[in-house]
Amino acid sequence: MKILIVGFLVLILASLGSALFYLFSDRGNSTRTVRALTLRVGLSVILFLLLMLAHFSGLITLRGSAL
């Protein structure tokens, strides 16, 4: 499960980096920046949903109680 989470985080950072690269290289003449940022948001939502599913199914448990 940890490998999957780290993999998603790497993909999210790579998408963010490519959006930054497209922002500077295209100078506003392309939609590649918007697509890269849309992909980043989509990956973030999928990661959040997977974490919620893993928590509710018992794959991820809380180690301590903060409350």
SULURVEN-V270829 format. One record per run of one state. SS is the DSSP state (H for helix, E for strand, C for the rest). FROM is the first residue (numbers start at 1). TO is the last residue. If there is no record, write none. Layout:
{{SS,FROM,TO} {SS,FROM,TO}}
This chain:
{{C,1,1} {H,2,26} {C,27,31} {H,32,57} {C,58,67}}
